[in-house]
Amino acid sequence: MHHHGYLWHGPKSRFDQDALRRPPHPQPPPAESPPELIQRYREVASAFPASELPPLETAYWLVKPPSLVRGTWTEPQEAAAWLSAQLGQYAHRFAVARQRDASHRAALVTSAEQRMTAGQDVSLGFYLERPAYLSVALVTCSPNRGRPQLTCPTVPASAPAP
């Protein structure tokens, strides 16, 4: 088991584009469907995996390009340390004062480490000034508990191949 880190920040209006954050239905529309429905399905099926936007379901980060992986760790403590560093880097921009507090961030990191130790994914989101949004995720891999059919985008050198 290992953990991949993902980070996205950008305009809140871009984050709100749910169609690009939702995977296509597993079954394409029937051939007799209206052409516009078939075309829309094709667009979503090709755009979703390539989009840098955070998926609505955390495990679907695994279908995104490997270049979006910000780090890979075999130990939950290492992944939690990365999370802590990311939160610290953005804390001064958090729109909610409580989230800027170091003890609040430390509690989030502790909780994240516990969840990763149990094989769960972690997904955190924060409103930033201007309005912008920060999404940070840690996805457990090999296999992912929630979506075991999703393959690992990259395997760390010290982790066994799935």
Secondary structure per residue as TSV (DSSP state, phi and psi in degrees):
chain	resnum	aa	ss	phi	psi
A	1	M	-	360.0	140.9
A	2	H	E	-148.4	175.1
A	3	H	E	-132.3	134.8
A	4	H	E	-107.5	138.3
A	5	G	E	-101.9	139.1
A	6	Y	E	-132.8	145.1
A	7	L	E	-144.5	135.0
A	8	W	E	-138.9	136.4
A	9	H	E	-141.3	145.7
A	10	G	E	176.5	-171.3
A	11	P	E	-61.3	138.0
A	12	K	H	-58.4	-35.5
A	13	S	H	-62.5	-34.2
A	14	R	H	-71.4	-42.2
A	15	F	H	-59.8	-32.9
A	16	D	T	-75.8	0.5
A	17	Q	-	-80.2	77.5
A	18	D	G	-58.4	-32.1
A	19	A	G	-60.4	-33.0
A	20	L	G	-84.7	-4.9
A	21	R	T	-106.7	-1.6
A	22	R	S	-112.5	129.4
A	23	P	-	-67.9	154.4
A	24	P	-	-67.6	157.4
A	25	H	-	-58.1	144.4
A	26	P	S	-61.8	-27.7
A	27	Q	S	-108.6	126.3
A	28	P	-	-66.7	160.1
A	29	P	-	-63.6	151.7
A	30	P	-	-59.2	153.3
A	31	A	T	-57.3	-29.3
A	32	E	T	-83.7	3.9
A	33	S	S	-66.3	158.9
A	34	P	-	-57.6	142.1
A	35	P	H	-55.9	-35.2
A	36	E	H	-67.3	-32.5
A	37	L	H	-69.1	-42.9
A	38	I	H	-63.7	-42.4
A	39	Q	H	-64.2	-42.7
A	40	R	H	-62.7	-42.0
A	41	Y	H	-59.9	-45.3
A	42	R	H	-61.4	-40.9
A	43	E	H	-62.8	-46.7
A	44	V	H	-65.9	-41.8
A	45	A	H	-61.9	-33.0
A	46	S	H	-88.8	-31.9
A	47	A	H	-78.5	-38.3
A	48	F	H	-58.0	-52.2
A	49	P	H	-64.4	-27.3
A	50	A	H	-88.4	-16.4
A	51	S	-	-69.6	138.4
A	52	E	-	-82.6	-6.0
A	53	L	S	-67.5	144.9
A	54	P	-	-63.5	134.3
A	55	P	-	-71.1	155.7
A	56	L	S	-64.4	-32.5
A	57	E	S	-109.3	120.3
A	58	T	G	-50.1	-42.5
A	59	A	G	-58.9	-25.4
A	60	Y	G	-72.1	-3.3
A	61	W	G	-58.2	-29.5
A	62	L	G	-64.0	-19.9
A	63	V	G	-92.3	-4.0
A	64	K	S	-78.4	164.9
A	65	P	-	-58.3	140.3
A	66	P	G	-55.8	-24.6
A	67	S	G	-64.0	-17.3
A	68	L	G	-82.9	-10.8
A	69	V	-	-71.0	121.3
A	70	R	-	-88.9	-15.0
A	71	G	E	179.0	157.4
A	72	T	E	-136.5	133.3
A	73	W	E	-136.5	143.7
A	74	T	S	-89.2	-17.7
A	75	E	S	-112.9	132.9
A	76	P	H	-57.1	-32.5
A	77	Q	H	-63.2	-39.0
A	78	E	H	-67.4	-42.4
A	79	A	H	-64.7	-39.1
A	80	A	H	-65.9	-36.1
A	81	A	H	-64.1	-40.4
A	82	W	H	-62.4	-45.2
A	83	L	H	-57.7	-45.5
A	84	S	H	-58.8	-42.9
A	85	A	H	-64.1	-40.2
A	86	Q	H	-66.1	-44.2
A	87	L	H	-63.5	-39.6
A	88	G	H	-63.6	-38.2
A	89	Q	H	-66.1	-34.6
A	90	Y	H	-99.1	-8.8
A	91	A	G	-53.0	-38.8
A	92	H	G	-66.1	-15.5
A	93	R	G	-100.4	-5.9
A	94	F	B	-60.2	134.2
A	95	A	S	-72.9	-26.8
A	96	V	S	-99.0	122.5
A	97	A	H	-57.2	-41.3
A	98	R	H	-58.5	-36.1
A	99	Q	H	-70.4	-20.0
A	100	R	H	-77.5	-17.0
A	101	D	S	-68.1	129.3
A	102	A	H	-60.7	-37.2
A	103	S	H	-69.4	-34.7
A	104	H	H	-65.1	-45.3
A	105	R	H	-63.7	-39.1
A	106	A	H	-62.9	-38.8
A	107	A	H	-65.3	-38.7
A	108	L	H	-62.6	-42.0
A	109	V	H	-67.4	-42.3
A	110	T	H	-61.1	-45.0
A	111	S	H	-62.8	-41.6
A	112	A	H	-62.0	-43.9
A	113	E	H	-61.0	-42.2
A	114	Q	H	-63.4	-41.7
A	115	R	H	-66.5	-41.7
A	116	M	H	-65.7	-37.7
A	117	T	H	-59.6	-33.3
A	118	A	T	-84.8	3.8
A	119	G	T	85.4	14.8
A	120	Q	-	-97.4	158.0
A	121	D	-	-82.9	160.5
A	122	V	E	-129.6	131.9
A	123	S	E	-138.8	123.8
A	124	L	E	-125.2	144.7
A	125	G	E	-137.1	144.8
A	126	F	E	-140.7	134.5
A	127	Y	E	-76.7	133.5
A	128	L	E	-109.6	169.8
A	129	E	T	-63.5	160.1
A	130	R	T	94.2	7.4
A	131	P	T	-69.9	128.3
A	132	A	E	-131.5	173.5
A	133	Y	E	-140.6	144.7
A	134	L	E	-120.9	127.6
A	135	S	E	-120.9	127.2
A	136	V	E	-127.4	130.3
A	137	A	E	-136.0	147.4
A	138	L	E	-124.7	118.4
A	139	V	E	-111.3	124.0
A	140	T	E	-80.4	137.3
A	141	C	E	-132.8	157.5
A	142	S	S	75.0	64.3
A	143	P	S	-93.2	171.3
A	144	N	-	-77.2	133.9
A	145	R	S	-64.0	-42.5
A	146	G	S	-78.6	-30.3
A	147	R	-	-138.4	70.8
A	148	P	T	-62.5	-18.9
A	149	Q	T	-75.8	-14.4
A	150	L	S	-78.7	131.4
A	151	T	-	-85.8	156.4
A	152	C	-	-72.5	132.9
A	153	P	S	-73.4	-26.8
A	154	T	-	-163.6	139.7
A	155	V	-	-109.0	129.8
A	156	P	-	-65.6	152.7
A	157	A	T	-58.2	-33.3
A	158	S	T	-89.2	-1.6
A	159	A	S	-101.9	145.1
A	160	P	-	-70.9	148.3
A	161	A	-	-67.9	144.0
A	162	P	-	-67.9	360.0
